[in-house]
Amino acid sequence: MLAFILRRILQSVAVMVAVAFIAFALFTYTGDPVTFMVGQDATQEDRAKLRADLGLDQPFYVQFGRFVVRAVQGEFGLSLRQGRPVSTLLKERLPATLELAFTAALLAMLLGIPGGVYTALRRNSWLSHILLAVSLIGVSLPTFLIGILLILVFAVILGWLPSFGRGDTIALGWWTTGFLTKSGLKALILPSITLMLFQMTLIMRLVRAEMLEVLRTDYIKFARARGLTDRAIHFGHALKNTLVPVITITGLQLGAIIAFAIITETVFQWPGMGLLFIQAVGFADVPVMAAYLCFIGLVFVLINLVVDLLYYAVDPRLRIERLAAAN
């Protein structure tokens, strides 16, 4: 187990270096931030001085090396748009993004897994048909359209929920949360539903497909022949054996929720890292863009490592195979 963890950590470091290189190289050539900072009327001397102060006159490998050294220390330089440390900006926006992402992921699992089990066990019921129809809508409609429709219905027509912003927040040290205020909870409803709908339908359909496949296997037939109850068969045997692919998809989708919250945050003007990234793109703010992508890469790397470790807790066959390979 220790060798496996060490090997995965080394692989993760290599992946993070590659992500940092691609992000920095990609965004270095997206535009000239000096033009945005000094305007069109600045002289060439002013531009050259600002470029030298920012270190943009150095060769690419020097800029990248400086970026990597700072990233290892948790620093990503100064934002070219706001003139503040990038790490401070990410720290301020991180609570909003994580609260939105984890709320959406929790809703997706709480609704998706039971929905998948129900539609597998009650395939011909009217509720199963409704759930499958809703899942088609969730898969087919783009996220921004779902968000706009929810705003139109619940914010504009009915006036029940706010259409933008995070509401009131309470500071707990450096962390800010909207869970402890009424307006914060109301502001969280629409964006979390928008963000979780696609993930919920994906999980529900995956659980349904895996449950139908497992219910046709021989050991389920043997369990029925032994006289086990339907509850024991469905939840003690069938559902447990569907968890490996579900864990994989759920883990990856958690990373996808954080990464692709950009659209939802833009639609609802949610003050998270995704909105910060969109604003940085418009200004060619390379440090912010590169830092955001490095953070997303780190999230996926950590989630993949956790998912691999969870396999051992769920599927004993993996432990047996690794012990056999070691011997």
C-alpha positions as CSV (number, residue, x, y, z in Angstrom):
1,M,0.0,0.0,0.0
2,L,2.8,2.4,0.9
3,A,4.6,1.8,-2.4
4,F,1.4,2.3,-4.3
5,I,0.8,5.7,-2.5
6,L,4.3,6.8,-3.2
7,R,4.1,5.9,-6.8
8,R,0.8,7.7,-7.2
9,I,2.3,10.8,-5.5
10,L,5.3,10.8,-7.9
11,Q,2.9,10.5,-10.8
12,S,0.8,13.4,-9.4
13,V,3.8,15.6,-9.1
14,A,4.7,14.9,-12.8
15,V,1.1,15.7,-13.8
16,M,1.1,18.9,-11.9
17,V,4.4,20.1,-13.5
18,A,2.9,19.3,-17.0
19,V,-0.3,21.2,-16.1
20,A,1.6,24.2,-14.9
21,F,3.7,24.2,-18.1
22,I,0.7,23.9,-20.4
23,A,-1.2,26.6,-18.5
24,F,1.6,29.0,-18.3
25,A,2.6,28.5,-22.0
26,L,-1.0,28.7,-23.2
27,F,-1.9,31.9,-21.4
28,T,1.4,33.7,-22.0
29,Y,0.4,34.2,-25.6
30,T,-3.2,35.1,-25.1
31,G,-2.6,38.8,-25.1
32,D,-0.5,41.6,-23.8
33,P,-1.5,42.6,-20.2
34,V,0.7,45.7,-20.4
35,T,-1.8,47.2,-23.0
36,F,-4.7,46.7,-20.6
37,M,-2.7,48.2,-17.7
38,V,-1.3,51.4,-19.2
39,G,-3.8,52.0,-22.0
40,Q,-3.3,52.9,-25.7
41,D,-1.9,56.3,-25.0
42,A,1.2,55.2,-23.1
43,T,4.6,55.7,-24.6
44,Q,7.0,52.9,-25.5
45,E,9.2,53.9,-22.6
46,D,6.3,53.5,-20.1
47,R,5.5,50.1,-21.6
48,A,9.1,48.9,-21.5
49,K,9.4,50.0,-17.8
50,L,6.2,48.3,-16.8
51,R,7.2,45.1,-18.7
52,A,10.5,45.1,-16.9
53,D,8.9,45.7,-13.5
54,L,6.6,42.7,-14.1
55,G,9.4,40.5,-15.4
56,L,7.7,40.1,-18.7
57,D,10.9,41.0,-20.6
58,Q,12.6,37.8,-19.3
59,P,12.8,34.7,-21.5
60,F,9.9,32.2,-21.2
61,Y,11.8,29.6,-19.3
62,V,12.9,32.2,-16.7
63,Q,9.3,33.3,-16.2
64,F,8.1,29.7,-16.0
65,G,10.8,28.8,-13.5
66,R,9.9,31.7,-11.3
67,F,6.2,30.7,-11.5
68,V,6.9,27.1,-10.5
69,V,9.1,28.2,-7.5
70,R,6.4,30.6,-6.3
71,A,3.7,28.0,-6.8
72,V,5.5,25.4,-4.7
73,Q,5.5,28.1,-1.9
74,G,1.8,28.8,-2.4
75,E,2.5,32.1,-4.2
76,F,1.6,32.9,-7.8
77,G,2.8,36.4,-8.1
78,L,0.6,39.6,-8.4
79,S,-2.6,39.9,-10.4
80,L,-1.9,42.1,-13.4
81,R,-5.5,43.3,-13.2
82,Q,-5.9,44.1,-9.5
83,G,-2.3,44.4,-8.4
84,R,-2.9,42.1,-5.4
85,P,-1.3,38.7,-4.7
86,V,-3.0,35.9,-6.6
87,S,-3.0,33.6,-3.6
88,T,-5.0,36.2,-1.7
89,L,-7.6,36.5,-4.5
90,L,-8.0,32.7,-4.7
91,K,-8.2,32.5,-0.9
92,E,-11.1,35.0,-0.9
93,R,-13.0,33.3,-3.7
94,L,-12.3,29.7,-2.6
95,P,-15.1,29.4,0.0
96,A,-17.8,30.5,-2.4
97,T,-16.7,28.0,-5.1
98,L,-16.3,25.1,-2.6
99,E,-19.6,25.7,-0.9
100,L,-21.4,25.7,-4.3
101,A,-19.5,22.7,-5.6
102,F,-20.0,20.5,-2.5
103,T,-23.6,21.5,-2.2
104,A,-24.2,20.5,-5.8
105,A,-22.2,17.3,-5.4
106,L,-24.1,16.3,-2.2
107,L,-27.5,16.9,-3.9
108,A,-26.4,15.0,-7.0
109,M,-25.5,11.9,-4.9
110,L,-28.5,12.1,-2.5
111,L,-30.9,12.3,-5.5
112,G,-28.9,10.4,-8.1
113,I,-28.1,7.2,-6.2
114,P,-31.6,6.5,-4.8
115,G,-33.1,7.5,-8.2
116,G,-30.9,5.0,-10.0
117,V,-31.7,2.2,-7.6
118,Y,-35.4,3.0,-7.8
119,T,-35.5,3.1,-11.6
120,A,-33.6,-0.2,-11.8
121,L,-35.9,-2.0,-9.3
122,R,-39.2,-0.4,-10.5
123,R,-38.5,-0.2,-14.2
124,N,-42.2,-0.1,-15.2
125,S,-43.6,2.4,-12.6
126,W,-44.8,5.8,-13.7
127,L,-42.3,7.5,-11.3
128,S,-39.4,5.7,-13.0
129,H,-40.6,7.0,-16.4
130,I,-40.8,10.6,-15.0
131,L,-37.3,10.3,-13.5
132,L,-35.8,9.0,-16.7
133,A,-37.5,11.8,-18.6
134,V,-36.1,14.4,-16.2
135,S,-32.7,12.8,-16.6
136,L,-32.9,13.3,-20.4
137,I,-33.7,17.0,-19.9
138,G,-30.7,17.3,-17.5
139,V,-28.3,15.7,-20.0
140,S,-29.7,17.5,-23.0
141,L,-30.0,21.1,-21.9
142,P,-26.8,23.2,-21.5
143,T,-26.0,24.5,-18.0
144,F,-26.3,28.2,-18.9
145,L,-29.8,27.6,-20.3
146,I,-30.9,25.7,-17.2
147,G,-29.7,28.6,-15.1
148,I,-31.4,31.2,-17.2
149,L,-34.7,29.2,-17.1
150,L,-34.5,28.9,-13.3
151,I,-33.8,32.6,-12.9
152,L,-36.8,33.4,-15.2
153,V,-39.2,31.1,-13.2
154,F,-38.1,31.5,-9.6
155,A,-36.5,34.9,-9.5
156,V,-38.4,37.0,-12.2
157,I,-41.9,35.4,-12.4
158,L,-42.4,34.1,-8.9
159,G,-39.9,36.3,-7.1
160,W,-39.1,33.6,-4.5
161,L,-35.3,33.5,-4.9
162,P,-32.5,35.9,-5.7
163,S,-31.1,35.9,-9.3
164,F,-27.5,36.7,-8.5
165,G,-24.9,37.1,-5.8
166,R,-24.1,35.1,-2.7
167,G,-26.3,36.8,-0.2
168,D,-25.1,37.7,3.3
169,T,-22.0,35.8,4.6
170,I,-20.5,35.2,8.0
171,A,-16.7,35.2,8.5
172,L,-15.2,32.3,10.4
173,G,-11.6,33.2,10.4
174,W,-10.5,33.6,6.8
175,W,-13.4,31.4,5.7
176,T,-16.7,33.0,4.7
177,T,-19.9,31.0,4.6
178,G,-23.5,31.7,3.6
179,F,-24.8,28.5,5.3
180,L,-25.5,30.5,8.5
181,T,-27.7,33.2,7.0
182,K,-31.1,33.1,5.4
183,S,-30.2,35.1,2.4
184,G,-27.1,33.0,1.9
185,L,-29.1,29.8,1.8
186,K,-31.6,31.3,-0.5
187,A,-28.9,32.5,-2.9
188,L,-27.4,29.1,-2.9
189,I,-30.5,27.2,-4.1
190,L,-30.7,28.1,-7.8
191,P,-26.9,27.9,-8.7
192,S,-26.6,24.6,-6.8
193,I,-29.5,23.1,-8.6
194,T,-28.2,24.3,-11.9
195,L,-24.8,22.9,-11.3
196,M,-26.0,19.5,-9.9
197,L,-28.6,18.6,-12.5
198,F,-26.3,17.2,-15.1
199,Q,-24.2,15.3,-12.4
200,M,-27.4,13.9,-10.8
201,T,-28.7,12.5,-14.1
202,L,-25.3,11.0,-14.9
203,I,-25.0,9.3,-11.5
204,M,-28.7,8.1,-11.7
205,R,-28.2,6.6,-15.1
206,L,-24.9,5.0,-14.2
207,V,-26.4,3.4,-11.0
208,R,-29.4,2.2,-12.9
209,A,-27.3,0.6,-15.6
210,E,-25.0,-1.1,-13.1
211,M,-27.8,-2.3,-10.9
212,L,-29.6,-3.9,-13.9
213,E,-26.4,-5.6,-14.9
214,V,-25.6,-6.9,-11.4
215,L,-29.2,-8.2,-10.9
216,R,-28.6,-10.5,-13.9
217,T,-25.5,-12.1,-12.5
218,D,-25.3,-15.7,-11.2
219,Y,-24.5,-14.8,-7.6
220,I,-27.7,-12.8,-7.3
221,K,-29.6,-15.8,-8.6
222,F,-27.8,-18.0,-6.0
223,A,-28.7,-15.4,-3.3
224,R,-32.4,-15.7,-4.2
225,A,-32.1,-19.5,-4.2
226,R,-30.8,-19.3,-0.6
227,G,-33.9,-17.5,0.4
228,L,-32.5,-14.1,1.1
229,T,-34.9,-11.2,1.2
230,D,-35.2,-8.7,-1.6
231,R,-33.8,-6.0,0.7
232,A,-30.7,-8.0,1.5
233,I,-30.2,-8.9,-2.2
234,H,-30.7,-5.4,-3.5
235,F,-28.8,-3.4,-0.9
236,G,-26.5,-5.9,0.6
237,H,-25.2,-7.5,-2.6
238,A,-26.4,-5.7,-5.8
239,L,-25.9,-2.1,-4.7
240,K,-22.5,-2.8,-3.0
241,N,-21.1,-4.2,-6.2
242,T,-22.2,-1.2,-8.2
243,L,-20.2,1.2,-6.0
244,V,-16.8,0.9,-7.8
245,P,-17.8,2.6,-11.0
246,V,-20.1,4.9,-9.1
247,I,-17.2,6.0,-6.9
248,T,-15.1,6.6,-10.0
249,I,-17.6,8.7,-11.7
250,T,-18.7,10.6,-8.6
251,G,-15.1,11.4,-7.7
252,L,-14.3,12.7,-11.2
253,Q,-17.6,14.6,-11.3
254,L,-16.7,16.4,-8.1
255,G,-13.6,17.7,-9.8
256,A,-15.7,18.5,-12.9
257,I,-18.2,20.4,-10.7
258,I,-15.4,22.6,-9.3
259,A,-13.7,23.1,-12.7
260,F,-16.9,23.8,-14.7
261,A,-18.6,25.9,-12.1
262,I,-17.3,28.8,-14.3
263,I,-20.6,28.8,-16.3
264,T,-22.8,28.7,-13.3
265,E,-20.9,31.3,-11.5
266,T,-21.0,33.6,-14.5
267,V,-24.8,33.2,-15.0
268,F,-25.5,33.9,-11.3
269,Q,-22.6,36.3,-10.8
270,W,-21.5,34.0,-8.0
271,P,-18.3,35.5,-6.4
272,G,-16.2,32.4,-6.8
273,M,-13.0,31.4,-8.5
274,G,-14.7,30.6,-11.8
275,L,-16.0,34.2,-12.1
276,L,-12.5,35.4,-11.2
277,F,-11.1,33.3,-14.0
278,I,-13.5,34.7,-16.6
279,Q,-12.6,38.2,-15.5
280,A,-8.9,37.4,-15.8
281,V,-9.4,36.0,-19.3
282,G,-10.8,39.3,-20.5
283,F,-7.8,41.2,-19.0
284,A,-5.1,38.6,-20.1
285,D,-4.2,38.3,-16.4
286,V,-1.8,35.4,-16.9
287,P,-0.9,34.7,-13.2
288,V,-4.6,34.4,-12.2
289,M,-5.4,32.1,-15.1
290,A,-2.4,29.9,-14.7
291,A,-3.0,29.6,-10.9
292,Y,-6.6,28.7,-11.4
293,L,-5.8,25.9,-13.8
294,C,-3.0,24.6,-11.5
295,F,-5.6,24.6,-8.7
296,I,-8.1,22.6,-10.8
297,G,-5.3,20.2,-11.8
298,L,-4.4,19.7,-8.2
299,V,-8.1,19.0,-7.4
300,F,-8.3,16.3,-10.0
301,V,-5.0,14.7,-8.9
302,L,-6.1,14.6,-5.3
303,I,-9.5,13.2,-6.2
304,N,-8.0,10.5,-8.3
305,L,-5.7,9.5,-5.5
306,V,-8.6,9.3,-3.0
307,V,-10.8,7.3,-5.5
308,D,-8.0,4.8,-5.9
309,L,-7.7,4.4,-2.2
310,L,-11.5,4.0,-1.8
311,Y,-11.3,1.1,-4.2
312,Y,-9.6,-1.0,-1.5
313,A,-12.4,-0.3,1.0
314,V,-15.1,-1.2,-1.4
315,D,-13.8,-4.0,-3.6
316,P,-11.8,-6.7,-1.8
317,R,-10.8,-8.3,-5.1
318,L,-8.4,-5.4,-5.7
319,R,-6.6,-6.1,-2.4
320,I,-6.3,-9.8,-3.2
321,E,-4.9,-9.1,-6.7
322,R,-2.3,-6.7,-5.3
323,L,-1.2,-9.2,-2.6
324,A,-0.9,-11.9,-5.3
325,A,1.1,-9.6,-7.5
326,A,3.4,-8.8,-4.5
327,N,4.0,-12.5,-3.8
